Amino acid sequence: MAKRKKIIVIFDIGEAWKRHFILDSSLQVLESDKVPIVSTEDDEGDKAGNLERATSWVVKTIAKVESMRTYDLRGFNFTCSSTTLVHIGHKGDPIFPLFSTKKAFPHSLYKDFEYRHNQHKLHPIETGSPGVGMVNSGFQMFWLKYRRPYLYGQIRHSLHLPQYFSFLFTGIPLSDFTSIGCHSAMWNFQQKSMHNWVTEENIDKKLAPLVTSWHTVN
């Protein structure tokens, strides 16, 4: 019987397409696949990510690769839209759809933010990003807290999409510096800590423990 080839699987999940790549120990691509993403709607009828279908695709892909006699699966990882948040309830399941980063952010909520935190706008040098609404995952959390408080109260952990898929297999909720620092408006790069407004709003209490991007879960 031929020796099984050691491989890893990388999932690349964006807003329009989802892909997976099978790589050998030299990081050469052995196989790949590309599937269009089918969207759904949120509670206002706006376009939203279909987390259920994406989750099913990931689980089935892993099961298929594990069943192949030619491969020895040694690990897998995810690269996804890091501005997308998955909100986990107290039973460990997602509790509502993926709100689109293109969803309009109310101008009045910007004004509320300025009033509450005494600043006209977040300084890009501090956060690495200007305030651009739902593209900032921190502002997504602010929007949920004040425009969807009945949903916000159900959240145990808010995970960026790559960390959600890791959580799906490990059951360990984690936040990653790469996602938190990716124009989330939550991280203060000068202080190397969560921005003051995040802790003042207690939004950090909804986030999972922070780990480095090279942290592994066995």
C-alpha positions in Angstrom: 0.0 0.0 0.0 1.4 3.4 -1.0 2.4 5.7 1.8 -0.2 8.4 2.5 0.9 11.9 1.7 0.9 14.4 4.6 -1.2 17.4 3.8 -2.8 20.5 5.3 -6.0 22.2 4.1 -6.4 25.9 3.9 -9.9 27.5 3.6 -10.3 30.9 2.0 -13.7 32.3 2.6 -14.6 35.7 1.3 -17.9 37.5 0.6 -18.4 36.2 -3.0 -16.4 32.9 -3.1 -15.2 30.2 -0.8 -12.2 28.0 -1.7 -10.1 25.3 -0.2 -6.6 24.2 -1.0 -4.9 21.0 -0.2 -1.1 21.5 0.3 1.7 19.0 0.7 4.6 19.3 3.2 6.4 21.5 0.7 3.3 23.8 0.5 2.6 22.8 -3.1 -1.0 22.9 -4.1 -2.3 19.4 -4.8 -6.0 20.1 -5.2 -8.2 23.2 -5.0 -11.9 24.0 -5.3 -13.9 27.2 -5.7 -17.6 27.6 -4.8 -19.8 30.7 -5.1 -21.3 32.0 -1.8 -25.1 32.2 -1.6 -26.2 35.0 0.7 -29.2 35.3 2.9 -31.0 38.3 4.6 -30.8 39.9 8.0 -33.7 41.1 10.1 -34.1 44.2 8.0 -34.0 42.5 4.7 -30.4 43.5 3.9 -28.0 41.1 2.3 -26.2 38.9 4.9 -23.7 36.1 4.9 -25.1 32.6 5.0 -23.1 31.1 7.9 -25.1 27.9 8.0 -24.1 27.0 4.4 -20.5 28.0 4.9 -20.2 25.9 8.0 -21.8 22.9 6.3 -19.3 23.2 3.4 -16.3 23.4 5.7 -17.4 20.4 7.8 -18.2 18.3 4.7 -14.9 19.2 3.0 -12.9 18.2 6.1 -14.8 14.9 6.3 -14.2 14.2 2.6 -10.4 14.9 2.9 -10.2 12.7 6.0 -11.8 9.8 4.1 -9.3 9.9 1.3 -6.8 7.0 1.5 -4.1 8.9 -0.3 -3.9 11.7 2.2 -2.8 12.0 5.9 -4.5 15.2 7.1 -2.2 16.9 9.6 -4.0 20.2 10.1 -6.1 23.0 8.6 -6.5 26.7 8.9 -8.7 29.5 7.7 -8.3 32.8 6.0 -11.5 34.8 5.9 -13.0 38.3 5.9 -11.6 39.5 9.2 -14.2 42.3 9.5 -17.0 39.7 9.7 -18.2 38.8 13.2 -19.9 35.6 14.4 -21.9 36.1 17.6 -22.0 33.0 19.8 -24.7 32.5 22.4 -24.4 30.8 25.8 -25.1 27.4 24.3 -22.1 27.8 21.9 -24.1 28.3 18.7 -24.4 31.3 16.4 -27.4 33.3 17.4 -28.1 35.4 14.3 -26.9 35.9 10.7 -23.7 37.5 9.6 -24.4 41.2 9.2 -22.8 42.6 6.1 -19.9 45.0 6.3 -21.7 46.9 3.5 -24.7 47.5 5.7 -25.4 51.2 6.2 -24.2 52.6 9.5 -26.6 55.2 10.9 -25.3 58.8 10.9 -27.0 59.4 14.2 -25.1 56.6 15.8 -21.8 58.3 14.8 -23.1 61.3 16.7 -23.9 59.1 19.7 -20.4 57.7 19.6 -18.8 61.2 19.4 -21.0 62.3 22.4 -20.3 59.3 24.5 -16.5 59.2 23.9 -15.8 62.9 23.5 -14.1 62.6 20.1 -15.1 63.7 16.7 -13.6 60.7 15.1 -11.2 57.9 15.9 -7.6 58.8 15.0 -6.3 56.5 12.3 -2.8 56.6 13.8 -4.2 55.1 17.0 -6.5 52.4 15.5 -5.0 51.8 12.0 -8.3 52.8 10.4 -10.7 55.7 10.2 -14.2 55.2 11.4 -16.0 53.6 8.4 -19.1 52.0 9.9 -19.8 48.3 9.7 -16.4 47.7 8.1 -15.0 48.4 11.6 -16.0 45.3 13.6 -15.8 47.5 16.7 -18.5 49.7 15.3 -20.5 46.6 14.4 -20.5 45.8 18.2 -21.4 49.4 19.0 -24.3 49.2 16.6 -25.5 46.0 18.1 -25.3 47.3 21.6 -27.5 50.4 20.9 -29.6 49.3 17.9 -30.1 45.6 18.7 -29.8 45.5 22.5 -32.1 42.4 22.6 -29.6 40.6 20.4 -26.5 42.1 22.1 -27.6 40.8 25.5 -27.6 37.2 24.1 -24.0 37.3 23.1 -21.4 35.3 25.0 -18.5 35.7 22.6 -18.2 37.7 19.4 -15.6 36.0 17.2 -14.1 37.1 13.9 -14.9 34.7 11.1 -11.5 32.9 11.0 -11.6 32.3 14.8 -15.2 31.1 14.6 -14.2 28.3 12.2 -11.4 27.3 14.5 -13.9 27.3 17.4 -16.2 25.1 15.4 -13.6 22.3 15.6 -11.9 23.0 19.0 -14.7 24.4 21.1 -12.2 26.9 22.4 -13.2 30.6 21.7 -10.2 32.8 21.0 -9.5 36.2 19.5 -6.5 36.8 17.3 -4.3 39.9 17.2 -4.4 39.9 13.4 -8.2 40.1 13.3 -8.6 42.5 16.2 -5.9 44.8 14.6 -7.5 44.6 11.1 -9.3 48.0 10.8 -11.6 47.0 13.6 -11.2 50.4 15.4 -10.8 48.4 18.6 -7.1 48.2 19.0 -4.9 51.1 20.0 -1.6 50.5 18.2 0.2 53.2 20.2 -0.8 51.8 23.5 -0.7 48.2 22.3 -4.0 47.4 24.0 -7.7 47.7 23.4 -8.8 51.3 22.7 -10.3 53.1 25.7 -13.7 53.4 24.0 -13.9 49.6 23.8 -13.3 49.1 27.5 -15.6 52.0 28.4 -18.4 50.3 26.5 -17.4 46.9 28.1 -17.3 45.5 24.5 -14.1 43.7 25.4 -16.2 41.5 27.8 -17.9 40.1 24.7 -14.6 39.2 23.0 -12.7 35.9 23.6 -9.1 35.8 25.0 -6.5 37.3 22.7 -3.7 35.0 21.2 -1.0 35.5 18.6 -1.5 34.4 15.0 1.0 31.6 15.5 -0.9 30.1 18.5 -2.0 26.5 17.8 -4.8 24.5 19.4 -4.0 20.8 19.7 
